[in-house]
């Protein structure tokens, strides 16, 4: 279940939301003022590492 970042166009609140499918993004409301006028922010990919010194990425390269 991906987490998306949003910003409310009414009150300016930035928040994260679990979204089951991409089609549900249009129904996201601001938790502060309940406005539906929110913008999905461009998010950085989650990058992690392990004790062995290698790193992994949650991003998939295209092209």
N, CA, C and O atoms as a Tripos MOL2 file, in Angstrom:
@<TRIPOS>MOLECULE
protein
  252   251    63     0     0
PROTEIN
NO_CHARGES

@<TRIPOS>ATOM
      1 N           0.8520   -1.1640    0.0000 N.3       1 UNK1
      2 CA          0.0000    0.0000    0.0000 C.3       1 UNK1
      3 C           0.9040    1.2350    0.0000 C.2       1 UNK1
      4 O           1.5830    1.5040    0.9900 O.2       1 UNK1
      5 N           0.9150    1.9780   -1.0950 N.am      2 UNK2
      6 CA          1.8090    3.1310   -1.1780 C.3       2 UNK2
      7 C           1.3250    4.3120   -0.3380 C.2       2 UNK2
      8 O           0.1280    4.5040   -0.1250 O.2       2 UNK2
      9 N           2.2920    5.0890    0.1270 N.am      3 UNK3
     10 CA          2.0130    6.3270    0.8400 C.3       3 UNK3
     11 C           2.3020    7.4670   -0.1210 C.2       3 UNK3
     12 O           3.3890    7.5370   -0.6930 O.2       3 UNK3
     13 N           1.3450    8.3530   -0.3010 N.am      4 UNK4
     14 CA          1.5300    9.5190   -1.1540 C.3       4 UNK4
     15 C           1.5530   10.7750   -0.2950 C.2       4 UNK4
     16 O           0.9160   10.8290    0.7580 O.2       4 UNK4
     17 N           2.2870   11.7790   -0.7480 N.am      5 UNK5
     18 CA          2.3420   13.0670   -0.0690 C.3       5 UNK5
     19 C           1.4490   14.0540   -0.8130 C.2       5 UNK5
     20 O           1.4340   14.0950   -2.0430 O.2       5 UNK5
     21 N           0.7080   14.8480   -0.0450 N.am      6 UNK6
     22 CA         -0.2120   15.8200   -0.6120 C.3       6 UNK6
     23 C          -0.0150   17.1710    0.0540 C.2       6 UNK6
     24 O           0.5480   17.2720    1.1440 O.2       6 UNK6
     25 N          -0.4920   18.2080   -0.6290 N.am      7 UNK7
     26 CA         -0.5480   19.5490   -0.0500 C.3       7 UNK7
     27 C          -1.9240   20.1220   -0.3500 C.2       7 UNK7
     28 O          -2.4020   20.0620   -1.4830 O.2       7 UNK7
     29 N          -2.5580   20.6790    0.6840 N.am      8 UNK8
     30 CA         -3.8750   21.2760    0.5250 C.3       8 UNK8
     31 C          -3.7390   22.6470   -0.1380 C.2       8 UNK8
     32 O          -2.9260   23.4710    0.2820 O.2       8 UNK8
     33 N          -4.5330   22.8780   -1.1660 N.am      9 UNK9
     34 CA         -4.5120   24.1610   -1.8630 C.3       9 UNK9
     35 C          -5.3040   25.2330   -1.1120 C.2       9 UNK9
     36 O          -5.2030   26.4140   -1.4420 O.2       9 UNK9
     37 N          -6.0820   24.8420   -0.1170 N.am     10 UNK10
     38 CA         -6.8840   25.7930    0.6630 C.3      10 UNK10
     39 C          -6.1260   26.3040    1.8880 C.2      10 UNK10
     40 O          -5.9670   27.5130    2.0590 O.2      10 UNK10
     41 N          -5.6540   25.3850    2.7450 N.am     11 UNK11
     42 CA         -5.0230   25.8040    4.0060 C.3      11 UNK11
     43 C          -3.5030   25.6330    4.0150 C.2      11 UNK11
     44 O          -2.8360   26.1130    4.9320 O.2      11 UNK11
     45 N          -2.9450   24.9520    2.9990 N.am     12 UNK12
     46 CA         -1.4960   24.7820    2.9090 C.3      12 UNK12
     47 C          -0.9390   23.6020    3.6840 C.2      12 UNK12
     48 O           0.2720   23.3820    3.6750 O.2      12 UNK12
     49 N          -1.7880   22.8400    4.3530 N.am     13 UNK13
     50 CA         -1.3450   21.6800    5.1400 C.3      13 UNK13
     51 C          -0.7060   20.6400    4.2320 C.2      13 UNK13
     52 O          -1.2610   20.3000    3.1870 O.2      13 UNK13
     53 N           0.4650   20.1300    4.6280 N.am     14 UNK14
     54 CA          1.1120   19.0240    3.9280 C.3      14 UNK14
     55 C           0.8690   17.7650    4.7460 C.2      14 UNK14
     56 O           1.0070   17.7750    5.9690 O.2      14 UNK14
     57 N           0.5040   16.6770    4.0630 N.am     15 UNK15
     58 CA          0.1800   15.4460    4.7730 C.3      15 UNK15
     59 C           0.4560   14.2330    3.8980 C.2      15 UNK15
     60 O           0.5980   14.3450    2.6800 O.2      15 UNK15
     61 N           0.5300   13.0680    4.5450 N.am     16 UNK16
     62 CA          0.7230   11.7930    3.8550 C.3      16 UNK16
     63 C          -0.5570   10.9820    3.9670 C.2      16 UNK16
     64 O          -1.3050   11.1090    4.9360 O.2      16 UNK16
     65 N          -0.8000   10.1510    2.9670 N.am     17 UNK17
     66 CA         -2.0250    9.3410    2.9590 C.3      17 UNK17
     67 C          -1.7360    7.9820    2.3370 C.2      17 UNK17
     68 O          -1.1040    7.9010    1.2840 O.2      17 UNK17
     69 N          -2.1980    6.9060    2.9880 N.am     18 UNK18
     70 CA         -2.1560    5.5750    2.3960 C.3      18 UNK18
     71 C          -3.2410    5.5090    1.3330 C.2      18 UNK18
     72 O          -4.3940    5.8420    1.6040 O.2      18 UNK18
     73 N          -2.8870    5.0870    0.1370 N.am     19 UNK19
     74 CA         -3.8550    4.9980   -0.9490 C.3      19 UNK19
     75 C          -3.7860    3.5900   -1.5270 C.2      19 UNK19
     76 O          -2.7240    3.1530   -1.9710 O.2      19 UNK19
     77 N          -4.9190    2.8750   -1.5250 N.am     20 UNK20
     78 CA         -4.9430    1.4980   -2.0070 C.3      20 UNK20
     79 C          -4.7270    1.4020   -3.5110 C.2      20 UNK20
     80 O          -4.0320    0.5020   -3.9830 O.2      20 UNK20
     81 N          -5.3160    2.3200   -4.2630 N.am     21 UNK21
     82 CA         -5.1310    2.3050   -5.7120 C.3      21 UNK21
     83 C          -4.9980    3.7370   -6.2110 C.2      21 UNK21
     84 O          -5.4900    4.6760   -5.5850 O.2      21 UNK21
     85 N          -4.3290    3.8880   -7.3400 N.am     22 UNK22
     86 CA         -4.0840    5.2150   -7.8910 C.3      22 UNK22
     87 C          -5.3910    5.9470   -8.1890 C.2      22 UNK22
     88 O          -5.4350    7.1760   -8.1390 O.2      22 UNK22
     89 N          -6.4460    5.2100   -8.4950 N.am     23 UNK23
     90 CA         -7.7340    5.8350   -8.8070 C.3      23 UNK23
     91 C          -8.3550    6.5280   -7.5940 C.2      23 UNK23
     92 O          -9.2340    7.3730   -7.7620 O.2      23 UNK23
     93 N          -7.9210    6.1920   -6.3770 N.am     24 UNK24
     94 CA         -8.4620    6.8090   -5.1680 C.3      24 UNK24
     95 C          -7.8320    8.1660   -4.8570 C.2      24 UNK24
     96 O          -8.3100    8.8720   -3.9690 O.2      24 UNK24
     97 N          -6.7800    8.5400   -5.5630 N.am     25 UNK25
     98 CA         -6.0940    9.8000   -5.2780 C.3      25 UNK25
     99 C          -7.0430   10.9890   -5.4310 C.2      25 UNK25
    100 O          -6.9350   11.9610   -4.6840 O.2      25 UNK25
    101 N          -7.9630   10.9250   -6.3800 N.am     26 UNK26
    102 CA         -8.9050   12.0130   -6.6010 C.3      26 UNK26
    103 C          -9.8990   12.2340   -5.4770 C.2      26 UNK26
    104 O         -10.5530   13.2760   -5.4310 O.2      26 UNK26
    105 N         -10.0270   11.2700   -4.5630 N.am     27 UNK27
    106 CA        -10.9840   11.4040   -3.4640 C.3      27 UNK27
    107 C         -10.3170   11.7620   -2.1360 C.2      27 UNK27
    108 O         -10.9690   11.7360   -1.0930 O.2      27 UNK27
    109 N          -9.0340   12.0930   -2.1640 N.am     28 UNK28
    110 CA         -8.3050   12.4410   -0.9430 C.3      28 UNK28
    111 C          -8.7400   13.8200   -0.4630 C.2      28 UNK28
    112 O          -8.8590   14.7540   -1.2560 O.2      28 UNK28
    113 N          -8.9780   13.9400    0.8500 N.am     29 UNK29
    114 CA         -9.3610   15.2100    1.4620 C.3      29 UNK29
    115 C          -8.3120   15.6270    2.4870 C.2      29 UNK29
    116 O          -7.6480   14.7850    3.0920 O.2      29 UNK29
    117 N          -8.1740   16.9200    2.6690 N.am     30 UNK30
    118 CA         -7.2530   17.4690    3.6580 C.3      30 UNK30
    119 C          -7.7320   17.1020    5.0650 C.2      30 UNK30
    120 O          -8.9050   17.2980    5.3830 O.2      30 UNK30
    121 N          -6.8410   16.5710    5.9150 N.am     31 UNK31
    122 CA         -7.2470   16.2190    7.2780 C.3      31 UNK31
    123 C          -7.4640   17.4500    8.1640 C.2      31 UNK31
    124 O          -8.0840   17.3470    9.2230 O.2      31 UNK31
    125 N          -6.9660   18.5960    7.7430 N.am     32 UNK32
    126 CA         -7.0840   19.8250    8.5380 C.3      32 UNK32
    127 C          -8.4010   20.5650    8.2670 C.2      32 UNK32
    128 O          -9.1290   20.9000    9.2010 O.2      32 UNK32
    129 N          -8.7030   20.8190    6.9840 N.am     33 UNK33
    130 CA         -9.8820   21.6280    6.6440 C.3      33 UNK33
    131 C         -10.9330   20.8590    5.8400 C.2      33 UNK33
    132 O         -11.9850   21.4070    5.5130 O.2      33 UNK33
    133 N         -10.6530   19.5930    5.5220 N.am     34 UNK34
    134 CA        -11.5680   18.7040    4.7990 C.3      34 UNK34
    135 C         -11.7920   19.1030    3.3360 C.2      34 UNK34
    136 O         -12.7490   18.6490    2.7100 O.2      34 UNK34
    137 N         -10.9230   19.9410    2.7990 N.am     35 UNK35
    138 CA        -11.0370   20.3560    1.4030 C.3      35 UNK35
    139 C         -10.6080   19.2240    0.4760 C.2      35 UNK35
    140 O          -9.7050   18.4540    0.8030 O.2      35 UNK35
    141 N         -11.2560   19.1270   -0.6720 N.am     36 UNK36
    142 CA        -10.8600   18.1670   -1.7020 C.3      36 UNK36
    143 C          -9.8540   18.7790   -2.6730 C.2      36 UNK36
    144 O          -9.3890   18.1030   -3.5900 O.2      36 UNK36
    145 N          -9.5170   20.0470   -2.4780 N.am     37 UNK37
    146 CA         -8.5710   20.7370   -3.3570 C.3      37 UNK37
    147 C          -7.1510   20.4760   -2.8630 C.2      37 UNK37
    148 O          -6.5280   21.3320   -2.2340 O.2      37 UNK37
    149 N          -6.6550   19.2790   -3.1610 N.am     38 UNK38
    150 CA         -5.3110   18.8880   -2.7480 C.3      38 UNK38
    151 C          -4.4820   18.5400   -3.9830 C.2      38 UNK38
    152 O          -5.0160   18.1240   -5.0110 O.2      38 UNK38
    153 N          -3.1800   18.7180   -3.8580 N.am     39 UNK39
    154 CA         -2.2510   18.4100   -4.9370 C.3      39 UNK39
    155 C          -1.2980   17.3260   -4.4670 C.2      39 UNK39
    156 O          -0.7280   17.4210   -3.3800 O.2      39 UNK39
    157 N          -1.1260   16.2970   -5.2840 N.am     40 UNK40
    158 CA         -0.1640   15.2390   -4.9760 C.3      40 UNK40
    159 C           1.2250   15.7870   -5.2310 C.2      40 UNK40
    160 O           1.5190   16.2840   -6.3180 O.2      40 UNK40
    161 N           2.0790   15.6930   -4.2170 N.am     41 UNK41
    162 CA          3.4410   16.1930   -4.3340 C.3      41 UNK41
    163 C           4.3260   15.1520   -5.0100 C.2      41 UNK41
    164 O           4.0230   13.9590   -4.9860 O.2      41 UNK41
    165 N           5.4070   15.6060   -5.6040 N.am     42 UNK42
    166 CA          6.4080   14.6990   -6.1530 C.3      42 UNK42
    167 C           7.2410   14.2210   -4.9790 C.2      42 UNK42
    168 O           7.8430   15.0290   -4.2710 O.2      42 UNK42
    169 N           7.2800   12.9170   -4.7690 N.am     43 UNK43
    170 CA          7.9670   12.3430   -3.6190 C.3      43 UNK43
    171 C           9.2790   11.7080   -4.0240 C.2      43 UNK43
    172 O           9.4250   11.1910   -5.1310 O.2      43 UNK43
    173 N          10.2310   11.7550   -3.1100 N.am     44 UNK44
    174 CA         11.4980   11.0600   -3.3080 C.3      44 UNK44
    175 C          11.2820    9.5760   -3.0510 C.2      44 UNK44
    176 O          10.3830    9.1980   -2.3000 O.2      44 UNK44
    177 N          12.0870    8.7480   -3.6600 N.am     45 UNK45
    178 CA         12.0050    7.3040   -3.4550 C.3      45 UNK45
    179 C          12.6230    6.9340   -2.1180 C.2      45 UNK45
    180 O          13.5590    7.5840   -1.6510 O.2      45 UNK45
    181 N          12.0950    5.8960   -1.5150 N.am     46 UNK46
    182 CA         12.6640    5.3850   -0.2780 C.3      46 UNK46
    183 C          13.8930    4.5590   -0.6070 C.2      46 UNK46
    184 O          13.8350    3.6370   -1.4190 O.2      46 UNK46
    185 N          15.0020    4.8940    0.0270 N.am     47 UNK47
    186 CA         16.2450    4.1640   -0.1920 C.3      47 UNK47
    187 C          16.7160    3.6700    1.1600 C.2      47 UNK47
    188 O          16.7660    4.4310    2.1260 O.2      47 UNK47
    189 N          17.0610    2.3980    1.2270 N.am     48 UNK48
    190 CA         17.5030    1.8320    2.4880 C.3      48 UNK48
    191 C          18.8070    1.0950    2.3310 C.2      48 UNK48
    192 O          19.2960    0.8980    1.2180 O.2      48 UNK48
    193 N          19.3580    0.6950    3.4330 N.am     49 UNK49
    194 CA         20.6130   -0.0380    3.4140 C.3      49 UNK49
    195 C          20.5510   -1.1660    4.4210 C.2      49 UNK49
    196 O          19.5420   -1.3580    5.1000 O.2      49 UNK49
    197 N          21.6350   -1.9050    4.5080 N.am     50 UNK50
    198 CA         21.7050   -2.9930    5.4720 C.3      50 UNK50
    199 C          23.0650   -2.9610    6.1470 C.2      50 UNK50
    200 O          23.9280   -2.1600    5.7880 O.2      50 UNK50
    201 N          23.2490   -3.8290    7.1170 N.am     51 UNK51
    202 CA         24.5170   -3.8850    7.8350 C.3      51 UNK51
    203 C          25.6730   -4.2990    6.9400 C.2      51 UNK51
    204 O          26.8280   -4.0330    7.2730 O.2      51 UNK51
    205 N          25.3940   -4.9400    5.8160 N.am     52 UNK52
    206 CA         26.4580   -5.3990    4.9320 C.3      52 UNK52
    207 C          27.0250   -4.2670    4.0810 C.2      52 UNK52
    208 O          27.9930   -4.4690    3.3470 O.2      52 UNK52
    209 N          26.4260   -3.0710    4.1740 N.am     53 UNK53
    210 CA         26.9540   -1.9400    3.4290 C.3      53 UNK53
    211 C          26.3430   -1.7620    2.0580 C.2      53 UNK53
    212 O          26.6890   -0.8160    1.3520 O.2      53 UNK53
    213 N          25.4380   -2.6520    1.6590 N.am     54 UNK54
    214 CA         24.7930   -2.4890    0.3630 C.3      54 UNK54
    215 C          23.5390   -1.6550    0.5390 C.2      54 UNK54
    216 O          22.9610   -1.6110    1.6250 O.2      54 UNK54
    217 N          23.1270   -1.0090   -0.5070 N.am     55 UNK55
    218 CA         21.9050   -0.2210   -0.4340 C.3      55 UNK55
    219 C          20.9170   -0.7350   -1.4500 C.2      55 UNK55
    220 O          21.2920   -1.3210   -2.4650 O.2      55 UNK55
    221 N          19.6710   -0.5130   -1.1690 N.am     56 UNK56
    222 CA         18.6130   -0.9020   -2.0830 C.3      56 UNK56
    223 C          17.7490    0.3000   -2.3800 C.2      56 UNK56
    224 O          17.8670    1.3400   -1.7320 O.2      56 UNK56
    225 N          16.8980    0.1570   -3.3400 N.am     57 UNK57
    226 CA         16.0200    1.2600   -3.6990 C.3      57 UNK57
    227 C          14.6230    0.7330   -3.9690 C.2      57 UNK57
    228 O          14.4480   -0.3500   -4.5290 O.2      57 UNK57
    229 N          13.6390    1.5060   -3.5670 N.am     58 UNK58
    230 CA         12.2490    1.1440   -3.8350 C.3      58 UNK58
    231 C          11.8100    1.6180   -5.2110 C.2      58 UNK58
    232 O          10.6810    1.3590   -5.6280 O.2      58 UNK58
    233 N          12.6950    2.3100   -5.9190 N.am     59 UNK59
    234 CA         12.3630    2.8410   -7.2430 C.3      59 UNK59
    235 C          12.7070    1.8280   -8.3270 C.2      59 UNK59
    236 O          13.6360    1.0330   -8.1830 O.2      59 UNK59
    237 N          11.9600    1.8690   -9.3840 N.am     60 UNK60
    238 CA         12.2230    1.0240  -10.5400 C.3      60 UNK60
    239 C          12.6780    1.9110  -11.6830 C.2      60 UNK60
    240 O          12.0480    2.9260  -11.9790 O.2      60 UNK60
    241 N          13.7710    1.5310  -12.3240 N.am     61 UNK61
    242 CA         14.2780    2.3020  -13.4590 C.3      61 UNK61
    243 C          13.4750    1.9520  -14.6990 C.2      61 UNK61
    244 O          13.1870    0.7800  -14.9440 O.2      61 UNK61
    245 N          13.1180    2.9380  -15.4690 N.am     62 UNK62
    246 CA         12.3980    2.7380  -16.7140 C.3      62 UNK62
    247 C          13.2670    3.1950  -17.8640 C.2      62 UNK62
    248 O          14.0380    4.1470  -17.7470 O.2      62 UNK62
    249 N          13.1250    2.4910  -18.9920 N.am     63 UNK63
    250 CA         13.8170    2.9460  -20.1950 C.3      63 UNK63
    251 C          14.9770    2.1960  -20.5310 C.2      63 UNK63
    252 O          15.6370    2.4920  -21.5270 O.2      63 UNK63
@<TRIPOS>BOND
     1     1     2 1
     2     2     3 1
     3     3     4 2
     4     3     5 am
     5     5     6 1
     6     6     7 1
     7     7     8 2
     8     7     9 am
     9     9    10 1
    10    10    11 1
    11    11    12 2
    12    11    13 am
    13    13    14 1
    14    14    15 1
    15    15    16 2
    16    15    17 am
    17    17    18 1
    18    18    19 1
    19    19    20 2
    20    19    21 am
    21    21    22 1
    22    22    23 1
    23    23    24 2
    24    23    25 am
    25    25    26 1
    26    26    27 1
    27    27    28 2
    28    27    29 am
    29    29    30 1
    30    30    31 1
    31    31    32 2
    32    31    33 am
    33    33    34 1
    34    34    35 1
    35    35    36 2
    36    35    37 am
    37    37    38 1
    38    38    39 1
    39    39    40 2
    40    39    41 am
    41    41    42 1
    42    42    43 1
    43    43    44 2
    44    43    45 am
    45    45    46 1
    46    46    47 1
    47    47    48 2
    48    47    49 am
    49    49    50 1
    50    50    51 1
    51    51    52 2
    52    51    53 am
    53    53    54 1
    54    54    55 1
    55    55    56 2
    56    55    57 am
    57    57    58 1
    58    58    59 1
    59    59    60 2
    60    59    61 am
    61    61    62 1
    62    62    63 1
    63    63    64 2
    64    63    65 am
    65    65    66 1
    66    66    67 1
    67    67    68 2
    68    67    69 am
    69    69    70 1
    70    70    71 1
    71    71    72 2
    72    71    73 am
    73    73    74 1
    74    74    75 1
    75    75    76 2
    76    75    77 am
    77    77    78 1
    78    78    79 1
    79    79    80 2
    80    79    81 am
    81    81    82 1
    82    82    83 1
    83    83    84 2
    84    83    85 am
    85    85    86 1
    86    86    87 1
    87    87    88 2
    88    87    89 am
    89    89    90 1
    90    90    91 1
    91    91    92 2
    92    91    93 am
    93    93    94 1
    94    94    95 1
    95    95    96 2
    96    95    97 am
    97    97    98 1
    98    98    99 1
    99    99   100 2
   100    99   101 am
   101   101   102 1
   102   102   103 1
   103   103   104 2
   104   103   105 am
   105   105   106 1
   106   106   107 1
   107   107   108 2
   108   107   109 am
   109   109   110 1
   110   110   111 1
   111   111   112 2
   112   111   113 am
   113   113   114 1
   114   114   115 1
   115   115   116 2
   116   115   117 am
   117   117   118 1
   118   118   119 1
   119   119   120 2
   120   119   121 am
   121   121   122 1
   122   122   123 1
   123   123   124 2
   124   123   125 am
   125   125   126 1
   126   126   127 1
   127   127   128 2
   128   127   129 am
   129   129   130 1
   130   130   131 1
   131   131   132 2
   132   131   133 am
   133   133   134 1
   134   134   135 1
   135   135   136 2
   136   135   137 am
   137   137   138 1
   138   138   139 1
   139   139   140 2
   140   139   141 am
   141   141   142 1
   142   142   143 1
   143   143   144 2
   144   143   145 am
   145   145   146 1
   146   146   147 1
   147   147   148 2
   148   147   149 am
   149   149   150 1
   150   150   151 1
   151   151   152 2
   152   151   153 am
   153   153   154 1
   154   154   155 1
   155   155   156 2
   156   155   157 am
   157   157   158 1
   158   158   159 1
   159   159   160 2
   160   159   161 am
   161   161   162 1
   162   162   163 1
   163   163   164 2
   164   163   165 am
   165   165   166 1
   166   166   167 1
   167   167   168 2
   168   167   169 am
   169   169   170 1
   170   170   171 1
   171   171   172 2
   172   171   173 am
   173   173   174 1
   174   174   175 1
   175   175   176 2
   176   175   177 am
   177   177   178 1
   178   178   179 1
   179   179   180 2
   180   179   181 am
   181   181   182 1
   182   182   183 1
   183   183   184 2
   184   183   185 am
   185   185   186 1
   186   186   187 1
   187   187   188 2
   188   187   189 am
   189   189   190 1
   190   190   191 1
   191   191   192 2
   192   191   193 am
   193   193   194 1
   194   194   195 1
   195   195   196 2
   196   195   197 am
   197   197   198 1
   198   198   199 1
   199   199   200 2
   200   199   201 am
   201   201   202 1
   202   202   203 1
   203   203   204 2
   204   203   205 am
   205   205   206 1
   206   206   207 1
   207   207   208 2
   208   207   209 am
   209   209   210 1
   210   210   211 1
   211   211   212 2
   212   211   213 am
   213   213   214 1
   214   214   215 1
   215   215   216 2
   216   215   217 am
   217   217   218 1
   218   218   219 1
   219   219   220 2
   220   219   221 am
   221   221   222 1
   222   222   223 1
   223   223   224 2
   224   223   225 am
   225   225   226 1
   226   226   227 1
   227   227   228 2
   228   227   229 am
   229   229   230 1
   230   230   231 1
   231   231   232 2
   232   231   233 am
   233   233   234 1
   234   234   235 1
   235   235   236 2
   236   235   237 am
   237   237   238 1
   238   238   239 1
   239   239   240 2
   240   239   241 am
   241   241   242 1
   242   242   243 1
   243   243   244 2
   244   243   245 am
   245   245   246 1
   246   246   247 1
   247   247   248 2
   248   247   249 am
   249   249   250 1
   250   250   251 1
   251   251   252 2
@<TRIPOS>SUBSTRUCTURE
     1 UNK1         2 RESIDUE 1 A UNK
     2 UNK2         6 RESIDUE 1 A UNK
     3 UNK3        10 RESIDUE 1 A UNK
     4 UNK4        14 RESIDUE 1 A UNK
     5 UNK5        18 RESIDUE 1 A UNK
     6 UNK6        22 RESIDUE 1 A UNK
     7 UNK7        26 RESIDUE 1 A UNK
     8 UNK8        30 RESIDUE 1 A UNK
     9 UNK9        34 RESIDUE 1 A UNK
    10 UNK10       38 RESIDUE 1 A UNK
    11 UNK11       42 RESIDUE 1 A UNK
    12 UNK12       46 RESIDUE 1 A UNK
    13 UNK13       50 RESIDUE 1 A UNK
    14 UNK14       54 RESIDUE 1 A UNK
    15 UNK15       58 RESIDUE 1 A UNK
    16 UNK16       62 RESIDUE 1 A UNK
    17 UNK17       66 RESIDUE 1 A UNK
    18 UNK18       70 RESIDUE 1 A UNK
    19 UNK19       74 RESIDUE 1 A UNK
    20 UNK20       78 RESIDUE 1 A UNK
    21 UNK21       82 RESIDUE 1 A UNK
    22 UNK22       86 RESIDUE 1 A UNK
    23 UNK23       90 RESIDUE 1 A UNK
    24 UNK24       94 RESIDUE 1 A UNK
    25 UNK25       98 RESIDUE 1 A UNK
    26 UNK26      102 RESIDUE 1 A UNK
    27 UNK27      106 RESIDUE 1 A UNK
    28 UNK28      110 RESIDUE 1 A UNK
    29 UNK29      114 RESIDUE 1 A UNK
    30 UNK30      118 RESIDUE 1 A UNK
    31 UNK31      122 RESIDUE 1 A UNK
    32 UNK32      126 RESIDUE 1 A UNK
    33 UNK33      130 RESIDUE 1 A UNK
    34 UNK34      134 RESIDUE 1 A UNK
    35 UNK35      138 RESIDUE 1 A UNK
    36 UNK36      142 RESIDUE 1 A UNK
    37 UNK37      146 RESIDUE 1 A UNK
    38 UNK38      150 RESIDUE 1 A UNK
    39 UNK39      154 RESIDUE 1 A UNK
    40 UNK40      158 RESIDUE 1 A UNK
    41 UNK41      162 RESIDUE 1 A UNK
    42 UNK42      166 RESIDUE 1 A UNK
    43 UNK43      170 RESIDUE 1 A UNK
    44 UNK44      174 RESIDUE 1 A UNK
    45 UNK45      178 RESIDUE 1 A UNK
    46 UNK46      182 RESIDUE 1 A UNK
    47 UNK47      186 RESIDUE 1 A UNK
    48 UNK48      190 RESIDUE 1 A UNK
    49 UNK49      194 RESIDUE 1 A UNK
    50 UNK50      198 RESIDUE 1 A UNK
    51 UNK51      202 RESIDUE 1 A UNK
    52 UNK52      206 RESIDUE 1 A UNK
    53 UNK53      210 RESIDUE 1 A UNK
    54 UNK54      214 RESIDUE 1 A UNK
    55 UNK55      218 RESIDUE 1 A UNK
    56 UNK56      222 RESIDUE 1 A UNK
    57 UNK57      226 RESIDUE 1 A UNK
    58 UNK58      230 RESIDUE 1 A UNK
    59 UNK59      234 RESIDUE 1 A UNK
    60 UNK60      238 RESIDUE 1 A UNK
    61 UNK61      242 RESIDUE 1 A UNK
    62 UNK62      246 RESIDUE 1 A UNK
    63 UNK63      250 RESIDUE 1 A UNK
